[in-house]
Amino acid sequence: MLLSVVDPGSSMLREQLPGMLERMGLAGVSVEGRGERVFLVGDVATEKQFGALEQLVSTYGGTLVNLVQ
């Protein structure tokens, strides 16, 4: 399992998330920033991938929002 420490500020999160998603094998997910919020958008292939995203989102409170299907 890969552990990454990311600054919770939205600008740093927007910069660091694409690399984290790539390492997680989630190439179908992209990062979009709007104000103080960061959105994950796209598609995943499995429930396991969706669960991993939900776990990631839960660590960032309301800053990171999962819109992935």
N, CA, C and O atoms as CSV, one atom per row, in Angstrom:
chain,resi,resn,atom,element,x,y,z
A,1,MET,N,N,0.845,-1.177,0.000
A,1,MET,CA,C,0.000,0.000,0.000
A,1,MET,C,C,0.888,1.237,0.000
A,1,MET,O,O,1.902,1.289,0.696
A,2,LEU,N,N,0.499,2.217,-0.778
A,2,LEU,CA,C,1.242,3.451,-0.910
A,2,LEU,C,C,0.660,4.498,0.017
A,2,LEU,O,O,-0.555,4.687,0.060
A,3,LEU,N,N,1.524,5.184,0.765
A,3,LEU,CA,C,1.079,6.236,1.672
A,3,LEU,C,C,1.636,7.554,1.174
A,3,LEU,O,O,2.838,7.684,0.943
A,4,SER,N,N,0.751,8.538,1.008
A,4,SER,CA,C,1.166,9.866,0.587
A,4,SER,C,C,0.630,10.880,1.573
A,4,SER,O,O,-0.510,10.782,2.028
A,5,VAL,N,N,1.460,11.854,1.899
A,5,VAL,CA,C,1.035,12.954,2.759
A,5,VAL,C,C,0.877,14.167,1.865
A,5,VAL,O,O,1.811,14.562,1.168
A,6,VAL,N,N,-0.322,14.762,1.889
A,6,VAL,CA,C,-0.630,15.881,1.009
A,6,VAL,C,C,-1.117,17.046,1.848
A,6,VAL,O,O,-1.934,16.873,2.752
A,7,ASP,N,N,-0.613,18.236,1.543
A,7,ASP,CA,C,-1.110,19.453,2.179
A,7,ASP,C,C,-2.600,19.556,1.887
A,7,ASP,O,O,-3.004,19.442,0.730
A,8,PRO,N,N,-3.439,19.772,2.924
A,8,PRO,CA,C,-4.884,19.804,2.689
A,8,PRO,C,C,-5.385,21.056,1.971
A,8,PRO,O,O,-6.567,21.122,1.635
A,9,GLY,N,N,-4.537,22.046,1.726
A,9,GLY,CA,C,-4.968,23.230,0.989
A,9,GLY,C,C,-5.358,22.862,-0.432
A,9,GLY,O,O,-4.718,22.014,-1.054
A,10,SER,N,N,-6.407,23.495,-0.951
A,10,SER,CA,C,-6.952,23.080,-2.238
A,10,SER,C,C,-5.958,23.217,-3.383
A,10,SER,O,O,-5.967,22.380,-4.286
A,11,SER,N,N,-5.106,24.227,-3.385
A,11,SER,CA,C,-4.164,24.368,-4.503
A,11,SER,C,C,-3.126,23.252,-4.499
A,11,SER,O,O,-2.800,22.710,-5.555
A,12,MET,N,N,-2.610,22.905,-3.340
A,12,MET,CA,C,-1.646,21.805,-3.262
A,12,MET,C,C,-2.324,20.476,-3.575
A,12,MET,O,O,-1.733,19.603,-4.210
A,13,LEU,N,N,-3.550,20.332,-3.132
A,13,LEU,CA,C,-4.302,19.110,-3.394
A,13,LEU,C,C,-4.516,18.928,-4.891
A,13,LEU,O,O,-4.354,17.824,-5.410
A,14,ARG,N,N,-4.879,20.000,-5.588
A,14,ARG,CA,C,-5.075,19.937,-7.051
A,14,ARG,C,C,-3.784,19.545,-7.762
A,14,ARG,O,O,-3.821,18.850,-8.778
A,15,GLU,N,N,-2.657,19.983,-7.242
A,15,GLU,CA,C,-1.369,19.667,-7.872
A,15,GLU,C,C,-0.947,18.225,-7.609
A,15,GLU,O,O,-0.380,17.578,-8.490
A,16,GLN,N,N,-1.215,17.720,-6.422
A,16,GLN,CA,C,-0.689,16.416,-6.029
A,16,GLN,C,C,-1.628,15.246,-6.323
A,16,GLN,O,O,-1.173,14.110,-6.462
A,17,LEU,N,N,-2.918,15.508,-6.418
A,17,LEU,CA,C,-3.871,14.420,-6.645
A,17,LEU,C,C,-3.684,13.658,-7.954
A,17,LEU,O,O,-3.790,12.431,-7.941
A,18,PRO,N,N,-3.411,14.315,-9.088
A,18,PRO,CA,C,-3.252,13.528,-10.322
A,18,PRO,C,C,-2.200,12.425,-10.205
A,18,PRO,O,O,-2.404,11.319,-10.705
A,19,GLY,N,N,-1.092,12.716,-9.556
A,19,GLY,CA,C,-0.064,11.699,-9.356
A,19,GLY,C,C,-0.528,10.581,-8.443
A,19,GLY,O,O,-0.230,9.409,-8.679
A,20,MET,N,N,-1.257,10.947,-7.401
A,20,MET,CA,C,-1.792,9.934,-6.484
A,20,MET,C,C,-2.772,9.022,-7.208
A,20,MET,O,O,-2.736,7.802,-7.043
A,21,LEU,N,N,-3.649,9.620,-8.013
A,21,LEU,CA,C,-4.633,8.828,-8.753
A,21,LEU,C,C,-3.957,7.901,-9.753
A,21,LEU,O,O,-4.390,6.765,-9.946
A,22,GLU,N,N,-2.912,8.379,-10.379
A,22,GLU,CA,C,-2.175,7.543,-11.338
A,22,GLU,C,C,-1.542,6.343,-10.635
A,22,GLU,O,O,-1.611,5.218,-11.128
A,23,ARG,N,N,-0.923,6.596,-9.472
A,23,ARG,CA,C,-0.308,5.498,-8.715
A,23,ARG,C,C,-1.351,4.499,-8.224
A,23,ARG,O,O,-1.041,3.324,-8.028
A,24,MET,N,N,-2.587,4.961,-8.024
A,24,MET,CA,C,-3.674,4.081,-7.589
A,24,MET,C,C,-4.293,3.330,-8.760
A,24,MET,O,O,-5.181,2.502,-8.557
A,25,GLY,N,N,-3.838,3.604,-9.988
A,25,GLY,CA,C,-4.378,2.935,-11.169
A,25,GLY,C,C,-5.715,3.484,-11.602
A,25,GLY,O,O,-6.522,2.762,-12.187
A,26,LEU,N,N,-5.966,4.759,-11.323
A,26,LEU,CA,C,-7.253,5.382,-11.625
A,26,LEU,C,C,-7.108,6.416,-12.733
A,26,LEU,O,O,-7.374,7.602,-12.535
A,27,ALA,N,N,-6.686,5.950,-13.893
A,27,ALA,CA,C,-6.450,6.846,-15.029
A,27,ALA,C,C,-7.724,7.501,-15.538
A,27,ALA,O,O,-7.655,8.544,-16.188
A,28,GLY,N,N,-8.889,6.915,-15.260
A,28,GLY,CA,C,-10.161,7.461,-15.730
A,28,GLY,C,C,-10.726,8.561,-14.849
A,28,GLY,O,O,-11.825,9.057,-15.095
A,29,VAL,N,N,-9.972,8.946,-13.816
A,29,VAL,CA,C,-10.428,9.971,-12.881
A,29,VAL,C,C,-9.566,11.213,-13.045
A,29,VAL,O,O,-8.338,11.129,-13.070
A,30,SER,N,N,-10.216,12.366,-13.157
A,30,SER,CA,C,-9.468,13.622,-13.268
A,30,SER,C,C,-9.832,14.541,-12.117
A,30,SER,O,O,-10.792,14.299,-11.386
A,31,VAL,N,N,-9.048,15.601,-11.970
A,31,VAL,CA,C,-9.178,16.535,-10.860
A,31,VAL,C,C,-9.564,17.905,-11.409
A,31,VAL,O,O,-8.938,18.413,-12.340
A,32,GLU,N,N,-10.600,18.492,-10.822
A,32,GLU,CA,C,-11.025,19.838,-11.199
A,32,GLU,C,C,-11.177,20.671,-9.938
A,32,GLU,O,O,-11.750,20.211,-8.951
A,33,GLY,N,N,-10.673,21.878,-9.968
A,33,GLY,CA,C,-10.780,22.759,-8.819
A,33,GLY,C,C,-11.774,23.876,-9.074
A,33,GLY,O,O,-11.812,24.451,-10.161
A,34,ARG,N,N,-12.571,24.177,-8.073
A,34,ARG,CA,C,-13.529,25.280,-8.122
A,34,ARG,C,C,-13.481,25.962,-6.763
A,34,ARG,O,O,-13.982,25.422,-5.777
A,35,GLY,N,N,-12.896,27.119,-6.709
A,35,GLY,CA,C,-12.786,27.820,-5.434
A,35,GLY,C,C,-11.968,27.017,-4.442
A,35,GLY,O,O,-10.854,26.588,-4.742
A,36,GLU,N,N,-12.524,26.817,-3.267
A,36,GLU,CA,C,-11.830,26.070,-2.214
A,36,GLU,C,C,-12.072,24.572,-2.294
A,36,GLU,O,O,-11.536,23.817,-1.482
A,37,ARG,N,N,-12.864,24.132,-3.250
A,37,ARG,CA,C,-13.177,22.704,-3.374
A,37,ARG,C,C,-12.435,22.081,-4.537
A,37,ARG,O,O,-12.132,22.741,-5.530
A,38,VAL,N,N,-12.150,20.803,-4.397
A,38,VAL,CA,C,-11.505,20.010,-5.438
A,38,VAL,C,C,-12.429,18.831,-5.741
A,38,VAL,O,O,-12.864,18.121,-4.834
A,39,PHE,N,N,-12.720,18.632,-7.027
A,39,PHE,CA,C,-13.664,17.594,-7.443
A,39,PHE,C,C,-12.942,16.484,-8.194
A,39,PHE,O,O,-12.076,16.746,-9.029
A,40,LEU,N,N,-13.305,15.251,-7.892
A,40,LEU,CA,C,-12.848,14.095,-8.654
A,40,LEU,C,C,-13.974,13.740,-9.615
A,40,LEU,O,O,-15.108,13.517,-9.192
A,41,VAL,N,N,-13.666,13.689,-10.896
A,41,VAL,CA,C,-14.670,13.379,-11.907
A,41,VAL,C,C,-14.165,12.277,-12.827
A,41,VAL,O,O,-12.959,12.124,-13.022
A,42,GLY,N,N,-15.095,11.510,-13.391
A,42,GLY,CA,C,-14.721,10.443,-14.315
A,42,GLY,C,C,-15.415,9.145,-13.966
A,42,GLY,O,O,-16.489,9.130,-13.365
A,43,ASP,N,N,-14.778,8.057,-14.358
A,43,ASP,CA,C,-15.348,6.722,-14.169
A,43,ASP,C,C,-14.298,5.777,-13.610
A,43,ASP,O,O,-13.102,5.934,-13.854
A,44,VAL,N,N,-14.771,4.789,-12.851
A,44,VAL,CA,C,-13.915,3.697,-12.398
A,44,VAL,C,C,-14.529,2.386,-12.874
A,44,VAL,O,O,-15.720,2.320,-13.180
A,45,ALA,N,N,-13.714,1.359,-12.933
A,45,ALA,CA,C,-14.164,0.077,-13.469
A,45,ALA,C,C,-14.739,-0.860,-12.414
A,45,ALA,O,O,-15.551,-1.730,-12.728
A,46,THR,N,N,-14.316,-0.681,-11.157
A,46,THR,CA,C,-14.726,-1.643,-10.129
A,46,THR,C,C,-15.202,-0.948,-8.855
A,46,THR,O,O,-14.911,0.224,-8.613
A,47,GLU,N,N,-15.935,-1.700,-8.058
A,47,GLU,CA,C,-16.373,-1.203,-6.744
A,47,GLU,C,C,-15.167,-0.976,-5.834
A,47,GLU,O,O,-15.174,-0.069,-5.002
A,48,LYS,N,N,-14.136,-1.801,-5.994
A,48,LYS,CA,C,-12.920,-1.648,-5.184
A,48,LYS,C,C,-12.274,-0.291,-5.452
A,48,LYS,O,O,-11.846,0.384,-4.516
A,49,GLN,N,N,-12.200,0.115,-6.722
A,49,GLN,CA,C,-11.647,1.417,-7.063
A,49,GLN,C,C,-12.506,2.543,-6.492
A,49,GLN,O,O,-11.984,3.536,-5.983
A,50,PHE,N,N,-13.825,2.380,-6.580
A,50,PHE,CA,C,-14.725,3.390,-6.036
A,50,PHE,C,C,-14.535,3.508,-4.523
A,50,PHE,O,O,-14.518,4.611,-3.976
A,51,GLY,N,N,-14.396,2.380,-3.863
A,51,GLY,CA,C,-14.161,2.375,-2.417
A,51,GLY,C,C,-12.864,3.072,-2.044
A,51,GLY,O,O,-12.804,3.792,-1.047
A,52,ALA,N,N,-11.821,2.859,-2.847
A,52,ALA,CA,C,-10.546,3.525,-2.594
A,52,ALA,C,C,-10.689,5.038,-2.726
A,52,ALA,O,O,-10.108,5.789,-1.943
A,53,LEU,N,N,-11.461,5.486,-3.714
A,53,LEU,CA,C,-11.708,6.930,-3.864
A,53,LEU,C,C,-12.493,7.478,-2.681
A,53,LEU,O,O,-12.176,8.553,-2.172
A,54,GLU,N,N,-13.503,6.756,-2.243
A,54,GLU,CA,C,-14.308,7.198,-1.101
A,54,GLU,C,C,-13.439,7.327,0.143
A,54,GLU,O,O,-13.602,8.264,0.924
A,55,GLN,N,N,-12.521,6.390,0.326
A,55,GLN,CA,C,-11.617,6.444,1.471
A,55,GLN,C,C,-10.715,7.669,1.368
A,55,GLN,O,O,-10.487,8.360,2.361
A,56,LEU,N,N,-10.207,7.937,0.182
A,56,LEU,CA,C,-9.368,9.111,-0.040
A,56,LEU,C,C,-10.148,10.387,0.252
A,56,LEU,O,O,-9.644,11.274,0.942
A,57,VAL,N,N,-11.360,10.489,-0.260
A,57,VAL,CA,C,-12.203,11.670,-0.061
A,57,VAL,C,C,-12.475,11.899,1.425
A,57,VAL,O,O,-12.473,13.041,1.884
A,58,SER,N,N,-12.705,10.834,2.172
A,58,SER,CA,C,-13.036,10.968,3.590
A,58,SER,C,C,-11.906,11.595,4.396
A,58,SER,O,O,-12.148,12.175,5.455
A,59,THR,N,N,-10.683,11.484,3.909
A,59,THR,CA,C,-9.554,12.055,4.645
A,59,THR,C,C,-9.434,13.570,4.471
A,59,THR,O,O,-8.689,14.215,5.209
A,60,TYR,N,N,-10.147,14.138,3.519
A,60,TYR,CA,C,-10.034,15.574,3.244
A,60,TYR,C,C,-11.289,16.365,3.576
A,60,TYR,O,O,-11.431,17.508,3.141
A,61,GLY,N,N,-12.194,15.780,4.333
A,61,GLY,CA,C,-13.392,16.508,4.748
A,61,GLY,C,C,-14.135,17.058,3.556
A,61,GLY,O,O,-14.309,16.351,2.563
A,62,GLY,N,N,-14.579,18.297,3.620
A,62,GLY,CA,C,-15.370,18.905,2.557
A,62,GLY,C,C,-14.554,19.505,1.437
A,62,GLY,O,O,-15.127,20.013,0.473
A,63,THR,N,N,-13.223,19.463,1.529
A,63,THR,CA,C,-12.385,20.052,0.482
A,63,THR,C,C,-12.413,19.222,-0.785
A,63,THR,O,O,-12.431,19.773,-1.885
A,64,LEU,N,N,-12.416,17.897,-0.646
A,64,LEU,CA,C,-12.385,16.980,-1.782
A,64,LEU,C,C,-13.756,16.339,-1.950
A,64,LEU,O,O,-14.308,15.768,-1.010
A,65,VAL,N,N,-14.300,16.443,-3.170
A,65,VAL,CA,C,-15.648,15.947,-3.456
A,65,VAL,C,C,-15.574,14.887,-4.560
A,65,VAL,O,O,-14.977,15.125,-5.610
A,66,ASN,N,N,-16.174,13.728,-4.325
A,66,ASN,CA,C,-16.152,12.636,-5.293
A,66,ASN,C,C,-17.393,12.678,-6.177
A,66,ASN,O,O,-18.506,12.463,-5.698
A,67,LEU,N,N,-17.205,12.953,-7.463
A,67,LEU,CA,C,-18.291,12.921,-8.437
A,67,LEU,C,C,-18.120,11.753,-9.415
A,67,LEU,O,O,-18.756,11.719,-10.468
A,68,VAL,N,N,-17.270,10.814,-9.064
A,68,VAL,CA,C,-16.954,9.667,-9.912
A,68,VAL,C,C,-18.120,8.689,-9.884
A,68,VAL,O,O,-18.770,8.495,-8.857
A,69,GLN,N,N,-18.371,8.068,-11.058
A,69,GLN,CA,C,-19.428,7.068,-11.165
A,69,GLN,C,C,-18.821,5.687,-11.260
A,69,GLN,O,O,-19.549,4.698,-11.357
